[in-house]
Amino acid sequence: MQSENPFIADFAKMMNSAAGTLAGMGREARDNARERFKEFMGDMDFVSREEFEAVKDLAATARAEAEELKSRLDAIEAKLNAGG
């Protein structure tokens, strides 16, 4: 029968405890980093996809109206220049 050395047993317990502590610290650091990232992203001014699409549609409509008005203005100017 082989007897167990108390030094080796204590060392193994200490290393097992240290591994558990390190794993706990890793989980805590990960959770803390995740929470900080959520806070950081919450402070940013992001818009939803629906809001973006709505503004995009408004801009396209405004652009089309501006082009139409420019065409009408060009036509009016051409009439004035031809008649004057």
C-alpha positions as CSV (number, residue, x, y, z in Angstrom):
1,M,0.0,0.0,0.0
2,Q,1.2,3.4,-0.8
3,S,0.7,6.2,1.8
4,E,-0.3,9.7,0.7
5,N,2.1,12.5,1.3
6,P,0.3,15.3,3.3
7,F,2.4,17.9,1.5
8,I,1.3,16.7,-1.9
9,A,-2.4,16.5,-0.8
10,D,-2.3,20.0,0.6
11,F,-0.6,21.3,-2.5
12,A,-3.3,19.6,-4.7
13,K,-6.1,21.1,-2.6
14,M,-4.4,24.6,-2.8
15,M,-4.1,24.3,-6.6
16,N,-7.7,23.1,-6.9
17,S,-8.9,26.0,-4.8
18,A,-6.8,28.4,-6.9
19,A,-8.2,27.1,-10.1
20,G,-11.8,27.6,-8.8
21,T,-10.9,31.1,-7.7
22,L,-9.4,31.9,-11.1
23,A,-12.5,30.6,-12.9
24,G,-14.7,32.7,-10.6
25,M,-12.7,35.8,-11.3
26,G,-12.8,35.1,-15.0
27,R,-16.6,34.8,-14.9
28,E,-16.9,38.0,-12.8
29,A,-14.6,39.9,-15.2
30,R,-16.6,38.7,-18.2
31,D,-19.9,39.7,-16.6
32,N,-18.5,43.1,-15.6
33,A,-17.2,43.7,-19.1
34,R,-20.5,42.7,-20.6
35,E,-22.3,45.1,-18.3
36,R,-20.0,48.0,-19.1
37,F,-20.4,47.3,-22.8
38,K,-24.2,47.4,-22.4
39,E,-23.9,50.7,-20.5
40,F,-21.6,52.1,-23.2
41,M,-24.0,51.0,-26.0
42,G,-27.0,52.4,-24.1
43,D,-25.4,55.9,-24.0
44,M,-24.9,55.9,-27.8
45,D,-27.6,57.5,-30.0
46,F,-28.6,54.6,-32.2
47,V,-31.8,54.4,-34.2
48,S,-33.9,51.4,-35.0
49,R,-34.0,50.0,-38.5
50,E,-37.6,51.2,-38.9
51,E,-36.7,54.8,-38.0
52,F,-33.7,54.7,-40.4
53,E,-35.9,53.4,-43.2
54,A,-38.6,56.0,-42.5
55,V,-36.0,58.9,-42.7
56,K,-34.5,57.3,-45.8
57,D,-37.9,57.3,-47.5
58,L,-38.5,60.9,-46.4
59,A,-35.1,62.0,-47.9
60,A,-35.9,60.2,-51.2
61,T,-39.3,61.9,-51.4
62,A,-37.7,65.3,-50.6
63,R,-35.0,64.7,-53.3
64,A,-37.6,63.8,-55.9
65,E,-39.7,66.9,-55.0
66,A,-36.6,69.1,-55.2
67,E,-35.7,67.7,-58.7
68,E,-39.3,68.3,-59.9
69,L,-39.2,71.9,-58.6
70,K,-35.9,72.5,-60.2
71,S,-37.3,71.3,-63.5
72,R,-40.3,73.6,-63.2
73,L,-38.0,76.5,-62.3
74,D,-35.8,75.8,-65.3
75,A,-38.8,75.8,-67.5
76,I,-40.1,79.1,-66.1
77,E,-36.6,80.7,-66.5
78,A,-36.4,79.4,-70.1
79,K,-39.8,81.0,-70.9
80,L,-38.8,84.3,-69.3
81,N,-35.5,84.4,-71.2
82,A,-37.1,83.5,-74.5
83,G,-39.8,86.2,-74.1
84,G,-37.6,89.0,-72.7
